[in-house]
Protein backbone atom coordinates (compact mmCIF):
# COMPACT_ATOMS: atom_id res chain seq x y z
CA UNK A 1 0.00 0.00 0.00
CA UNK A 2 1.32 3.41 -0.92
CA UNK A 3 1.98 5.95 1.75
CA UNK A 4 0.23 9.27 1.77
CA UNK A 5 3.41 10.98 0.54
CA UNK A 6 3.72 8.61 -2.43
CA UNK A 7 0.07 9.09 -3.34
CA UNK A 8 0.52 12.86 -3.14
CA UNK A 9 3.55 12.73 -5.44
CA UNK A 10 1.69 10.55 -7.97
CA UNK A 11 -1.27 12.93 -8.03
CA UNK A 12 1.05 15.93 -8.27
CA UNK A 13 2.87 14.36 -11.22
CA UNK A 14 -0.39 13.82 -13.09
CA UNK A 15 -1.48 17.37 -12.31
CA UNK A 16 1.81 18.80 -13.62
CA UNK A 17 1.30 17.09 -17.00
CA UNK A 18 -2.19 18.54 -17.25
CA UNK A 19 -0.82 22.00 -16.54
CA UNK A 20 1.96 21.60 -19.13
CA UNK A 21 -0.52 20.54 -21.83
CA UNK A 22 -2.89 23.37 -20.87
CA UNK A 23 -0.09 25.95 -21.13
CA UNK A 24 0.96 24.63 -24.55
CA UNK A 25 -2.62 24.72 -25.88
CA UNK A 26 -3.19 28.21 -24.46
CA UNK A 27 0.07 29.35 -26.07
CA UNK A 28 -1.02 28.02 -29.46
CA UNK A 29 -4.37 29.80 -29.23
CA UNK A 30 -2.63 33.03 -28.22
CA UNK A 31 -0.17 32.70 -31.12
CA UNK A 32 -3.03 32.13 -33.59
CA UNK A 33 -4.90 35.15 -32.23
CA UNK A 34 -1.82 37.35 -32.67
CA UNK A 35 -1.21 36.02 -36.21
CA UNK A 36 -4.86 36.56 -37.18
CA UNK A 37 -4.87 40.09 -35.73
CA UNK A 38 -1.75 40.88 -37.75
CA UNK A 39 -3.52 39.93 -40.98
CA UNK A 40 -1.47 36.83 -41.68
CA UNK A 41 -2.93 33.45 -42.58
CA UNK A 42 -3.72 31.18 -39.64
CA UNK A 43 -2.05 27.78 -39.35
CA UNK A 44 -5.21 25.82 -40.17
CA UNK A 45 -5.45 27.53 -43.57
CA UNK A 46 -1.72 27.45 -44.22
CA UNK A 47 -1.74 23.64 -44.24
CA UNK A 48 -5.01 23.10 -46.10
CA UNK A 49 -4.90 21.47 -49.58
CA UNK A 50 -6.34 24.58 -51.23
CA UNK A 51 -3.56 26.73 -49.78
CA UNK A 52 -1.02 24.30 -51.21
CA UNK A 53 -2.61 24.62 -54.66
CA UNK A 54 -4.13 21.14 -54.56
CA UNK A 55 -7.82 22.02 -54.19
CA UNK A 56 -10.28 23.83 -56.38
CA UNK A 57 -11.36 27.34 -55.39
CA UNK A 58 -14.85 27.59 -53.94
CA UNK A 59 -16.14 29.54 -56.97
CA UNK A 60 -15.21 26.65 -59.29
CA UNK A 61 -16.98 24.15 -57.06
CA UNK A 62 -20.13 26.30 -56.94
CA UNK A 63 -20.14 26.67 -60.76
CA UNK A 64 -19.76 22.92 -61.18
CA UNK A 65 -22.67 22.30 -58.82
CA UNK A 66 -24.88 24.73 -60.76
CA UNK A 67 -24.09 22.94 -64.03
CA UNK A 68 -25.29 19.64 -62.58
CA UNK A 69 -28.81 20.96 -61.85
mmCIF file of the N, C-alpha and C atoms, coordinates in Angstrom:
data_MODEL
# 
_entry.id   MODEL 
# 
loop_
_atom_site.group_PDB 
_atom_site.id 
_atom_site.type_symbol 
_atom_site.label_atom_id 
_atom_site.label_alt_id 
_atom_site.label_comp_id 
_atom_site.label_asym_id 
_atom_site.label_entity_id 
_atom_site.label_seq_id 
_atom_site.pdbx_PDB_ins_code 
_atom_site.Cartn_x 
_atom_site.Cartn_y 
_atom_site.Cartn_z 
_atom_site.occupancy 
_atom_site.B_iso_or_equiv 
_atom_site.pdbx_formal_charge 
_atom_site.auth_seq_id 
_atom_site.auth_comp_id 
_atom_site.auth_asym_id 
_atom_site.auth_atom_id 
_atom_site.pdbx_PDB_model_num 
ATOM 1   N N  . UNK A 1 1  ? 0.844   -1.183 0.000   1.00 0.00 ? 1  UNK A N  1 
ATOM 2   C CA . UNK A 1 1  ? 0.000   0.000  0.000   1.00 0.00 ? 1  UNK A CA 1 
ATOM 3   C C  . UNK A 1 1  ? 0.884   1.239  0.000   1.00 0.00 ? 1  UNK A C  1 
ATOM 4   N N  . UNK A 1 2  ? 0.530   2.190  -0.816  1.00 0.00 ? 2  UNK A N  1 
ATOM 5   C CA . UNK A 1 2  ? 1.320   3.412  -0.920  1.00 0.00 ? 2  UNK A CA 1 
ATOM 6   C C  . UNK A 1 2  ? 1.088   4.296  0.298   1.00 0.00 ? 2  UNK A C  1 
ATOM 7   N N  . UNK A 1 3  ? 2.124   4.999  0.645   1.00 0.00 ? 3  UNK A N  1 
ATOM 8   C CA . UNK A 1 3  ? 1.984   5.945  1.746   1.00 0.00 ? 3  UNK A CA 1 
ATOM 9   C C  . UNK A 1 3  ? 1.299   7.201  1.239   1.00 0.00 ? 3  UNK A C  1 
ATOM 10  N N  . UNK A 1 4  ? 0.908   8.030  2.158   1.00 0.00 ? 4  UNK A N  1 
ATOM 11  C CA . UNK A 1 4  ? 0.233   9.274  1.772   1.00 0.00 ? 4  UNK A CA 1 
ATOM 12  C C  . UNK A 1 4  ? 1.154   10.155 0.932   1.00 0.00 ? 4  UNK A C  1 
ATOM 13  N N  . UNK A 1 5  ? 2.450   10.146 1.281   1.00 0.00 ? 5  UNK A N  1 
ATOM 14  C CA . UNK A 1 5  ? 3.405   10.976 0.545   1.00 0.00 ? 5  UNK A CA 1 
ATOM 15  C C  . UNK A 1 5  ? 3.538   10.482 -0.901  1.00 0.00 ? 5  UNK A C  1 
ATOM 16  N N  . UNK A 1 6  ? 3.610   9.158  -1.082  1.00 0.00 ? 6  UNK A N  1 
ATOM 17  C CA . UNK A 1 6  ? 3.722   8.606  -2.434  1.00 0.00 ? 6  UNK A CA 1 
ATOM 18  C C  . UNK A 1 6  ? 2.472   8.914  -3.252  1.00 0.00 ? 6  UNK A C  1 
ATOM 19  N N  . UNK A 1 7  ? 1.310   8.783  -2.631  1.00 0.00 ? 7  UNK A N  1 
ATOM 20  C CA . UNK A 1 7  ? 0.066   9.091  -3.335  1.00 0.00 ? 7  UNK A CA 1 
ATOM 21  C C  . UNK A 1 7  ? 0.020   10.562 -3.732  1.00 0.00 ? 7  UNK A C  1 
ATOM 22  N N  . UNK A 1 8  ? 0.486   11.429 -2.844  1.00 0.00 ? 8  UNK A N  1 
ATOM 23  C CA . UNK A 1 8  ? 0.521   12.858 -3.142  1.00 0.00 ? 8  UNK A CA 1 
ATOM 24  C C  . UNK A 1 8  ? 1.431   13.141 -4.328  1.00 0.00 ? 8  UNK A C  1 
ATOM 25  N N  . UNK A 1 9  ? 2.609   12.506 -4.345  1.00 0.00 ? 9  UNK A N  1 
ATOM 26  C CA . UNK A 1 9  ? 3.552   12.730 -5.443  1.00 0.00 ? 9  UNK A CA 1 
ATOM 27  C C  . UNK A 1 9  ? 3.003   12.209 -6.772  1.00 0.00 ? 9  UNK A C  1 
ATOM 28  N N  . UNK A 1 10 ? 2.287   11.088 -6.743  1.00 0.00 ? 10 UNK A N  1 
ATOM 29  C CA . UNK A 1 10 ? 1.694   10.548 -7.972  1.00 0.00 ? 10 UNK A CA 1 
ATOM 30  C C  . UNK A 1 10 ? 0.634   11.510 -8.497  1.00 0.00 ? 10 UNK A C  1 
ATOM 31  N N  . UNK A 1 11 ? -0.231  11.984 -7.614  1.00 0.00 ? 11 UNK A N  1 
ATOM 32  C CA . UNK A 1 11 ? -1.269  12.933 -8.030  1.00 0.00 ? 11 UNK A CA 1 
ATOM 33  C C  . UNK A 1 11 ? -0.654  14.234 -8.529  1.00 0.00 ? 11 UNK A C  1 
ATOM 34  N N  . UNK A 1 12 ? 0.383   14.700 -7.857  1.00 0.00 ? 12 UNK A N  1 
ATOM 35  C CA . UNK A 1 12 ? 1.053   15.934 -8.266  1.00 0.00 ? 12 UNK A CA 1 
ATOM 36  C C  . UNK A 1 12 ? 1.669   15.769 -9.649  1.00 0.00 ? 12 UNK A C  1 
ATOM 37  N N  . UNK A 1 13 ? 2.281   14.618 -9.916  1.00 0.00 ? 13 UNK A N  1 
ATOM 38  C CA . UNK A 1 13 ? 2.874   14.355 -11.223 1.00 0.00 ? 13 UNK A CA 1 
ATOM 39  C C  . UNK A 1 13 ? 1.846   14.386 -12.332 1.00 0.00 ? 13 UNK A C  1 
ATOM 40  N N  . UNK A 1 14 ? 0.679   13.795 -12.090 1.00 0.00 ? 14 UNK A N  1 
ATOM 41  C CA . UNK A 1 14 ? -0.390  13.815 -13.091 1.00 0.00 ? 14 UNK A CA 1 
ATOM 42  C C  . UNK A 1 14 ? -0.891  15.240 -13.304 1.00 0.00 ? 14 UNK A C  1 
ATOM 43  N N  . UNK A 1 15 ? -0.998  15.997 -12.233 1.00 0.00 ? 15 UNK A N  1 
ATOM 44  C CA . UNK A 1 15 ? -1.480  17.368 -12.315 1.00 0.00 ? 15 UNK A CA 1 
ATOM 45  C C  . UNK A 1 15 ? -0.498  18.245 -13.088 1.00 0.00 ? 15 UNK A C  1 
ATOM 46  N N  . UNK A 1 16 ? 0.795   18.009 -12.916 1.00 0.00 ? 16 UNK A N  1 
ATOM 47  C CA . UNK A 1 16 ? 1.808   18.803 -13.620 1.00 0.00 ? 16 UNK A CA 1 
ATOM 48  C C  . UNK A 1 16 ? 1.680   18.590 -15.121 1.00 0.00 ? 16 UNK A C  1 
ATOM 49  N N  . UNK A 1 17 ? 1.449   17.350 -15.571 1.00 0.00 ? 17 UNK A N  1 
ATOM 50  C CA . UNK A 1 17 ? 1.303   17.089 -17.004 1.00 0.00 ? 17 UNK A CA 1 
ATOM 51  C C  . UNK A 1 17 ? 0.079   17.794 -17.568 1.00 0.00 ? 17 UNK A C  1 
ATOM 52  N N  . UNK A 1 18 ? -0.988  17.834 -16.800 1.00 0.00 ? 18 UNK A N  1 
ATOM 53  C CA . UNK A 1 18 ? -2.190  18.535 -17.250 1.00 0.00 ? 18 UNK A CA 1 
ATOM 54  C C  . UNK A 1 18 ? -1.894  20.020 -17.403 1.00 0.00 ? 18 UNK A C  1 
ATOM 55  N N  . UNK A 1 19 ? -1.157  20.580 -16.461 1.00 0.00 ? 19 UNK A N  1 
ATOM 56  C CA . UNK A 1 19 ? -0.817  21.999 -16.545 1.00 0.00 ? 19 UNK A CA 1 
ATOM 57  C C  . UNK A 1 19 ? 0.090   22.281 -17.739 1.00 0.00 ? 19 UNK A C  1 
ATOM 58  N N  . UNK A 1 20 ? 1.048   21.407 -18.000 1.00 0.00 ? 20 UNK A N  1 
ATOM 59  C CA . UNK A 1 20 ? 1.959   21.599 -19.131 1.00 0.00 ? 20 UNK A CA 1 
ATOM 60  C C  . UNK A 1 20 ? 1.177   21.585 -20.447 1.00 0.00 ? 20 UNK A C  1 
ATOM 61  N N  . UNK A 1 21 ? 0.289   20.620 -20.608 1.00 0.00 ? 21 UNK A N  1 
ATOM 62  C CA . UNK A 1 21 ? -0.519  20.541 -21.830 1.00 0.00 ? 21 UNK A CA 1 
ATOM 63  C C  . UNK A 1 21 ? -1.419  21.765 -21.954 1.00 0.00 ? 21 UNK A C  1 
ATOM 64  N N  . UNK A 1 22 ? -2.008  22.193 -20.843 1.00 0.00 ? 22 UNK A N  1 
ATOM 65  C CA . UNK A 1 22 ? -2.885  23.371 -20.873 1.00 0.00 ? 22 UNK A CA 1 
ATOM 66  C C  . UNK A 1 22 ? -2.118  24.624 -21.274 1.00 0.00 ? 22 UNK A C  1 
ATOM 67  N N  . UNK A 1 23 ? -0.899  24.774 -20.781 1.00 0.00 ? 23 UNK A N  1 
ATOM 68  C CA . UNK A 1 23 ? -0.089  25.949 -21.128 1.00 0.00 ? 23 UNK A CA 1 
ATOM 69  C C  . UNK A 1 23 ? 0.281   25.920 -22.609 1.00 0.00 ? 23 UNK A C  1 
ATOM 70  N N  . UNK A 1 24 ? 0.610   24.744 -23.134 1.00 0.00 ? 24 UNK A N  1 
ATOM 71  C CA . UNK A 1 24 ? 0.955   24.631 -24.554 1.00 0.00 ? 24 UNK A CA 1 
ATOM 72  C C  . UNK A 1 24 ? -0.251  24.977 -25.431 1.00 0.00 ? 24 UNK A C  1 
ATOM 73  N N  . UNK A 1 25 ? -1.416  24.442 -25.095 1.00 0.00 ? 25 UNK A N  1 
ATOM 74  C CA . UNK A 1 25 ? -2.624  24.724 -25.876 1.00 0.00 ? 25 UNK A CA 1 
ATOM 75  C C  . UNK A 1 25 ? -2.979  26.204 -25.801 1.00 0.00 ? 25 UNK A C  1 
ATOM 76  N N  . UNK A 1 26 ? -2.889  26.780 -24.610 1.00 0.00 ? 26 UNK A N  1 
ATOM 77  C CA . UNK A 1 26 ? -3.186  28.213 -24.461 1.00 0.00 ? 26 UNK A CA 1 
ATOM 78  C C  . UNK A 1 26 ? -2.198  29.047 -25.269 1.00 0.00 ? 26 UNK A C  1 
ATOM 79  N N  . UNK A 1 27 ? -0.934  28.642 -25.285 1.00 0.00 ? 27 UNK A N  1 
ATOM 80  C CA . UNK A 1 27 ? 0.069   29.355 -26.068 1.00 0.00 ? 27 UNK A CA 1 
ATOM 81  C C  . UNK A 1 27 ? -0.227  29.300 -27.558 1.00 0.00 ? 27 UNK A C  1 
ATOM 82  N N  . UNK A 1 28 ? -0.666  28.139 -28.041 1.00 0.00 ? 28 UNK A N  1 
ATOM 83  C CA . UNK A 1 28 ? -1.016  28.020 -29.460 1.00 0.00 ? 28 UNK A CA 1 
ATOM 84  C C  . UNK A 1 28 ? -2.203  28.900 -29.823 1.00 0.00 ? 28 UNK A C  1 
ATOM 85  N N  . UNK A 1 29 ? -3.220  28.933 -28.961 1.00 0.00 ? 29 UNK A N  1 
ATOM 86  C CA . UNK A 1 29 ? -4.366  29.802 -29.227 1.00 0.00 ? 29 UNK A CA 1 
ATOM 87  C C  . UNK A 1 29 ? -3.952  31.270 -29.219 1.00 0.00 ? 29 UNK A C  1 
ATOM 88  N N  . UNK A 1 30 ? -3.098  31.646 -28.288 1.00 0.00 ? 30 UNK A N  1 
ATOM 89  C CA . UNK A 1 30 ? -2.629  33.030 -28.224 1.00 0.00 ? 30 UNK A CA 1 
ATOM 90  C C  . UNK A 1 30 ? -1.834  33.381 -29.476 1.00 0.00 ? 30 UNK A C  1 
ATOM 91  N N  . UNK A 1 31 ? -0.964  32.478 -29.917 1.00 0.00 ? 31 UNK A N  1 
ATOM 92  C CA . UNK A 1 31 ? -0.174  32.703 -31.124 1.00 0.00 ? 31 UNK A CA 1 
ATOM 93  C C  . UNK A 1 31 ? -1.093  32.891 -32.334 1.00 0.00 ? 31 UNK A C  1 
ATOM 94  N N  . UNK A 1 32 ? -2.113  32.026 -32.462 1.00 0.00 ? 32 UNK A N  1 
ATOM 95  C CA . UNK A 1 32 ? -3.035  32.135 -33.589 1.00 0.00 ? 32 UNK A CA 1 
ATOM 96  C C  . UNK A 1 32 ? -3.803  33.443 -33.555 1.00 0.00 ? 32 UNK A C  1 
ATOM 97  N N  . UNK A 1 33 ? -4.174  33.886 -32.361 1.00 0.00 ? 33 UNK A N  1 
ATOM 98  C CA . UNK A 1 33 ? -4.896  35.150 -32.232 1.00 0.00 ? 33 UNK A CA 1 
ATOM 99  C C  . UNK A 1 33 ? -4.015  36.314 -32.670 1.00 0.00 ? 33 UNK A C  1 
ATOM 100 N N  . UNK A 1 34 ? -2.748  36.279 -32.291 1.00 0.00 ? 34 UNK A N  1 
ATOM 101 C CA . UNK A 1 34 ? -1.818  37.349 -32.675 1.00 0.00 ? 34 UNK A CA 1 
ATOM 102 C C  . UNK A 1 34 ? -1.590  37.334 -34.185 1.00 0.00 ? 34 UNK A C  1 
ATOM 103 N N  . UNK A 1 35 ? -1.419  36.145 -34.761 1.00 0.00 ? 35 UNK A N  1 
ATOM 104 C CA . UNK A 1 35 ? -1.211  36.024 -36.207 1.00 0.00 ? 35 UNK A CA 1 
ATOM 105 C C  . UNK A 1 35 ? -2.433  36.540 -36.957 1.00 0.00 ? 35 UNK A C  1 
ATOM 106 N N  . UNK A 1 36 ? -3.627  36.137 -36.519 1.00 0.00 ? 36 UNK A N  1 
ATOM 107 C CA . UNK A 1 36 ? -4.855  36.558 -37.181 1.00 0.00 ? 36 UNK A CA 1 
ATOM 108 C C  . UNK A 1 36 ? -5.024  38.068 -37.081 1.00 0.00 ? 36 UNK A C  1 
ATOM 109 N N  . UNK A 1 37 ? -4.729  38.644 -35.917 1.00 0.00 ? 37 UNK A N  1 
ATOM 110 C CA . UNK A 1 37 ? -4.871  40.088 -35.729 1.00 0.00 ? 37 UNK A CA 1 
ATOM 111 C C  . UNK A 1 37 ? -3.881  40.854 -36.605 1.00 0.00 ? 37 UNK A C  1 
ATOM 112 N N  . UNK A 1 38 ? -2.744  40.239 -36.911 1.00 0.00 ? 38 UNK A N  1 
ATOM 113 C CA . UNK A 1 38 ? -1.751  40.879 -37.754 1.00 0.00 ? 38 UNK A CA 1 
ATOM 114 C C  . UNK A 1 38 ? -2.065  40.771 -39.231 1.00 0.00 ? 38 UNK A C  1 
ATOM 115 N N  . UNK A 1 39 ? -3.117  40.049 -39.582 1.00 0.00 ? 39 UNK A N  1 
ATOM 116 C CA . UNK A 1 39 ? -3.520  39.932 -40.977 1.00 0.00 ? 39 UNK A CA 1 
ATOM 117 C C  . UNK A 1 39 ? -2.876  38.783 -41.713 1.00 0.00 ? 39 UNK A C  1 
ATOM 118 N N  . UNK A 1 40 ? -2.091  37.971 -41.021 1.00 0.00 ? 40 UNK A N  1 
ATOM 119 C CA . UNK A 1 40 ? -1.467  36.826 -41.676 1.00 0.00 ? 40 UNK A CA 1 
ATOM 120 C C  . UNK A 1 40 ? -2.435  35.652 -41.694 1.00 0.00 ? 40 UNK A C  1 
ATOM 121 N N  . UNK A 1 41 ? -2.089  34.634 -42.470 1.00 0.00 ? 41 UNK A N  1 
ATOM 122 C CA . UNK A 1 41 ? -2.930  33.452 -42.575 1.00 0.00 ? 41 UNK A CA 1 
ATOM 123 C C  . UNK A 1 41 ? -2.733  32.568 -41.348 1.00 0.00 ? 41 UNK A C  1 
ATOM 124 N N  . UNK A 1 42 ? -3.815  32.045 -40.816 1.00 0.00 ? 42 UNK A N  1 
ATOM 125 C CA . UNK A 1 42 ? -3.719  31.182 -39.642 1.00 0.00 ? 42 UNK A CA 1 
ATOM 126 C C  . UNK A 1 42 ? -3.190  29.817 -40.044 1.00 0.00 ? 42 UNK A C  1 
ATOM 127 N N  . UNK A 1 43 ? -2.681  29.062 -39.064 1.00 0.00 ? 43 UNK A N  1 
ATOM 128 C CA . UNK A 1 43 ? -2.055  27.776 -39.353 1.00 0.00 ? 43 UNK A CA 1 
ATOM 129 C C  . UNK A 1 43 ? -3.014  26.793 -40.010 1.00 0.00 ? 43 UNK A C  1 
ATOM 130 N N  . UNK A 1 44 ? -4.271  26.783 -39.606 1.00 0.00 ? 44 UNK A N  1 
ATOM 131 C CA . UNK A 1 44 ? -5.210  25.816 -40.171 1.00 0.00 ? 44 UNK A CA 1 
ATOM 132 C C  . UNK A 1 44 ? -5.387  26.030 -41.672 1.00 0.00 ? 44 UNK A C  1 
ATOM 133 N N  . UNK A 1 45 ? -5.322  27.264 -42.137 1.00 0.00 ? 45 UNK A N  1 
ATOM 134 C CA . UNK A 1 45 ? -5.452  27.530 -43.572 1.00 0.00 ? 45 UNK A CA 1 
ATOM 135 C C  . UNK A 1 45 ? -4.123  27.360 -44.292 1.00 0.00 ? 45 UNK A C  1 
ATOM 136 N N  . UNK A 1 46 ? -3.028  27.561 -43.593 1.00 0.00 ? 46 UNK A N  1 
ATOM 137 C CA . UNK A 1 46 ? -1.719  27.447 -44.221 1.00 0.00 ? 46 UNK A CA 1 
ATOM 138 C C  . UNK A 1 46 ? -1.427  26.013 -44.639 1.00 0.00 ? 46 UNK A C  1 
ATOM 139 N N  . UNK A 1 47 ? -2.005  25.041 -43.940 1.00 0.00 ? 47 UNK A N  1 
ATOM 140 C CA . UNK A 1 47 ? -1.738  23.642 -44.242 1.00 0.00 ? 47 UNK A CA 1 
ATOM 141 C C  . UNK A 1 47 ? -2.900  22.951 -44.942 1.00 0.00 ? 47 UNK A C  1 
ATOM 142 N N  . UNK A 1 48 ? -3.886  23.710 -45.399 1.00 0.00 ? 48 UNK A N  1 
ATOM 143 C CA . UNK A 1 48 ? -5.012  23.098 -46.102 1.00 0.00 ? 48 UNK A CA 1 
ATOM 144 C C  . UNK A 1 48 ? -4.606  22.791 -47.543 1.00 0.00 ? 48 UNK A C  1 
ATOM 145 N N  . UNK A 1 49 ? -5.250  21.805 -48.189 1.00 0.00 ? 49 UNK A N  1 
ATOM 146 C CA . UNK A 1 49 ? -4.901  21.470 -49.576 1.00 0.00 ? 49 UNK A CA 1 
ATOM 147 C C  . UNK A 1 49 ? -5.089  22.635 -50.537 1.00 0.00 ? 49 UNK A C  1 
ATOM 148 N N  . UNK A 1 50 ? -6.106  23.459 -50.325 1.00 0.00 ? 50 UNK A N  1 
ATOM 149 C CA . UNK A 1 50 ? -6.342  24.583 -51.227 1.00 0.00 ? 50 UNK A CA 1 
ATOM 150 C C  . UNK A 1 50 ? -5.195  25.584 -51.136 1.00 0.00 ? 50 UNK A C  1 
ATOM 151 N N  . UNK A 1 51 ? -4.670  25.796 -49.940 1.00 0.00 ? 51 UNK A N  1 
ATOM 152 C CA . UNK A 1 51 ? -3.557  26.727 -49.776 1.00 0.00 ? 51 UNK A CA 1 
ATOM 153 C C  . UNK A 1 51 ? -2.311  26.207 -50.469 1.00 0.00 ? 51 UNK A C  1 
ATOM 154 N N  . UNK A 1 52 ? -2.177  24.898 -50.546 1.00 0.00 ? 52 UNK A N  1 
ATOM 155 C CA . UNK A 1 52 ? -1.017  24.304 -51.207 1.00 0.00 ? 52 UNK A CA 1 
ATOM 156 C C  . UNK A 1 52 ? -1.213  24.201 -52.714 1.00 0.00 ? 52 UNK A C  1 
ATOM 157 N N  . UNK A 1 53 ? -2.353  24.668 -53.227 1.00 0.00 ? 53 UNK A N  1 
ATOM 158 C CA . UNK A 1 53 ? -2.611  24.619 -54.657 1.00 0.00 ? 53 UNK A CA 1 
ATOM 159 C C  . UNK A 1 53 ? -3.168  23.289 -55.117 1.00 0.00 ? 53 UNK A C  1 
ATOM 160 N N  . UNK A 1 54 ? -3.641  22.463 -54.192 1.00 0.00 ? 54 UNK A N  1 
ATOM 161 C CA . UNK A 1 54 ? -4.131  21.142 -54.558 1.00 0.00 ? 54 UNK A CA 1 
ATOM 162 C C  . UNK A 1 54 ? -5.647  21.087 -54.702 1.00 0.00 ? 54 UNK A C  1 
ATOM 163 N N  . UNK A 1 55 ? -6.358  22.052 -54.147 1.00 0.00 ? 55 UNK A N  1 
ATOM 164 C CA . UNK A 1 55 ? -7.815  22.016 -54.187 1.00 0.00 ? 55 UNK A CA 1 
ATOM 165 C C  . UNK A 1 55 ? -8.369  23.054 -55.140 1.00 0.00 ? 55 UNK A C  1 
ATOM 166 N N  . UNK A 1 56 ? -9.622  22.876 -55.501 1.00 0.00 ? 56 UNK A N  1 
ATOM 167 C CA . UNK A 1 56 ? -10.278 23.834 -56.384 1.00 0.00 ? 56 UNK A CA 1 
ATOM 168 C C  . UNK A 1 56 ? -10.822 24.993 -55.565 1.00 0.00 ? 56 UNK A C  1 
ATOM 169 N N  . UNK A 1 57 ? -10.748 26.210 -56.086 1.00 0.00 ? 57 UNK A N  1 
ATOM 170 C CA . UNK A 1 57 ? -11.356 27.344 -55.385 1.00 0.00 ? 57 UNK A CA 1 
ATOM 171 C C  . UNK A 1 57 ? -12.859 27.140 -55.246 1.00 0.00 ? 57 UNK A C  1 
ATOM 172 N N  . UNK A 1 58 ? -13.431 27.761 -54.237 1.00 0.00 ? 58 UNK A N  1 
ATOM 173 C CA . UNK A 1 58 ? -14.853 27.592 -53.941 1.00 0.00 ? 58 UNK A CA 1 
ATOM 174 C C  . UNK A 1 58 ? -15.728 28.030 -55.113 1.00 0.00 ? 58 UNK A C  1 
ATOM 175 N N  . UNK A 1 59 ? -15.339 29.066 -55.835 1.00 0.00 ? 59 UNK A N  1 
ATOM 176 C CA . UNK A 1 59 ? -16.136 29.540 -56.972 1.00 0.00 ? 59 UNK A CA 1 
ATOM 177 C C  . UNK A 1 59 ? -16.247 28.459 -58.046 1.00 0.00 ? 59 UNK A C  1 
ATOM 178 N N  . UNK A 1 60 ? -15.166 27.729 -58.298 1.00 0.00 ? 60 UNK A N  1 
ATOM 179 C CA . UNK A 1 60 ? -15.211 26.652 -59.288 1.00 0.00 ? 60 UNK A CA 1 
ATOM 180 C C  . UNK A 1 60 ? -16.147 25.539 -58.843 1.00 0.00 ? 60 UNK A C  1 
ATOM 181 N N  . UNK A 1 61 ? -16.114 25.216 -57.578 1.00 0.00 ? 61 UNK A N  1 
ATOM 182 C CA . UNK A 1 61 ? -16.979 24.155 -57.057 1.00 0.00 ? 61 UNK A CA 1 
ATOM 183 C C  . UNK A 1 61 ? -18.438 24.569 -57.175 1.00 0.00 ? 61 UNK A C  1 
ATOM 184 N N  . UNK A 1 62 ? -18.747 25.818 -56.846 1.00 0.00 ? 62 UNK A N  1 
ATOM 185 C CA . UNK A 1 62 ? -20.128 26.296 -56.940 1.00 0.00 ? 62 UNK A CA 1 
ATOM 186 C C  . UNK A 1 62 ? -20.615 26.284 -58.388 1.00 0.00 ? 62 UNK A C  1 
ATOM 187 N N  . UNK A 1 63 ? -19.754 26.692 -59.345 1.00 0.00 ? 63 UNK A N  1 
ATOM 188 C CA . UNK A 1 63 ? -20.145 26.671 -60.759 1.00 0.00 ? 63 UNK A CA 1 
ATOM 189 C C  . UNK A 1 63 ? -20.400 25.240 -61.225 1.00 0.00 ? 63 UNK A C  1 
ATOM 190 N N  . UNK A 1 64 ? -19.578 24.323 -60.791 1.00 0.00 ? 64 UNK A N  1 
ATOM 191 C CA . UNK A 1 64 ? -19.756 22.921 -61.182 1.00 0.00 ? 64 UNK A CA 1 
ATOM 192 C C  . UNK A 1 64 ? -21.066 22.379 -60.629 1.00 0.00 ? 64 UNK A C  1 
ATOM 193 N N  . UNK A 1 65 ? -21.412 22.754 -59.417 1.00 0.00 ? 65 UNK A N  1 
ATOM 194 C CA . UNK A 1 65 ? -22.670 22.296 -58.824 1.00 0.00 ? 65 UNK A CA 1 
ATOM 195 C C  . UNK A 1 65 ? -23.869 22.884 -59.560 1.00 0.00 ? 65 UNK A C  1 
ATOM 196 N N  . UNK A 1 66 ? -23.768 24.114 -60.018 1.00 0.00 ? 66 UNK A N  1 
ATOM 197 C CA . UNK A 1 66 ? -24.877 24.733 -60.761 1.00 0.00 ? 66 UNK A CA 1 
ATOM 198 C C  . UNK A 1 66 ? -25.076 24.051 -62.109 1.00 0.00 ? 66 UNK A C  1 
ATOM 199 N N  . UNK A 1 67 ? -23.995 23.601 -62.727 1.00 0.00 ? 67 UNK A N  1 
ATOM 200 C CA . UNK A 1 67 ? -24.095 22.940 -64.027 1.00 0.00 ? 67 UNK A CA 1 
ATOM 201 C C  . UNK A 1 67 ? -24.753 21.569 -63.921 1.00 0.00 ? 67 UNK A C  1 
ATOM 202 N N  . UNK A 1 68 ? -24.690 20.963 -62.766 1.00 0.00 ? 68 UNK A N  1 
ATOM 203 C CA . UNK A 1 68 ? -25.293 19.640 -62.581 1.00 0.00 ? 68 UNK A CA 1 
ATOM 204 C C  . UNK A 1 68 ? -26.808 19.745 -62.577 1.00 0.00 ? 68 UNK A C  1 
ATOM 205 N N  . UNK A 1 69 ? -27.350 20.797 -61.986 1.00 0.00 ? 69 UNK A N  1 
ATOM 206 C CA . UNK A 1 69 ? -28.814 20.957 -61.853 1.00 0.00 ? 69 UNK A CA 1 
ATOM 207 C C  . UNK A 1 69 ? -29.497 21.139 -63.160 1.00 0.00 ? 69 UNK A C  1 
# 
